[in-house]
């Protein structure tokens, strides 16, 4: 039986923390699907197609990683992709309560799908897309936190 994990998120933008988690997950699972949520209610800075393109470019060295967008209910997406794991990252203790609530609801909706949590490496545990956007919006240097292509995308977005 192959184990397929779906790593969902808005990835607005994809950070080195996300990349680290994908790199480690690609060694644990037969396939990792990075599922980029449209999330119109969150009003993402980058449109869905741009976030997908960036993730494809940033993660292209992983042969067993697929990038795609989605807008349906997560458990429905996971079922359609014949996956059996939802992968979530936990950066800080404050993430845990919300993530547990999501995991419990997903288990209630789809008992056959497991949720697994991975913690980031110490060097990326403080990085979040929100903080990266905040720094970039004030013309700060985010090159330590994101791939160079993401730096370019943020500079372009905030110079407009």
C-alpha positions, 0 to 999 in steps of 0.5 A: 500500500502506498502512503500519499500525504496531502500537505494543505495550506494557502502558501501565501507565499511559500516559505523556507519553513514550508520547503523544509517540511516538504523535503522531510515529508518527501522522505517519509511518504511515497507521494506528497501532494502540496495542496494550495487552497484558493482561500478567497475568504483569507484574501491572499496577496498572491493569486492561486495560479501565482502561488502554484507556480512559485511552489512548483519552482521552489519544490521542483527538486523533489520527484515525489512531490506534486503541486495543485490548487484546490477549493473544495472541502479538504477531506473531499480533495484528499479522497479524490486524490486517493490519499490517506494522510493529511500532513500539517505543520506545527510551529509553536504550541499555540498552533496545537489547539487549532490544529487538533480541532481541525484534525478532530473534525476531519477525522469525524468527516473521514475516519479513514484519513489520518492527520499527522503533524510535523514540526519545523526545523529549529532554523525555520520554526519562527517563519510564517507567511504572515510575518514574511509579508509584513516585512516585505510590505515595509521593504524589509529583507526576507531573503533569509526566509523564502526562496529567491523567486519568492523574494522577487514576487514579493518585491514586484507585488509591493512595488506596484 
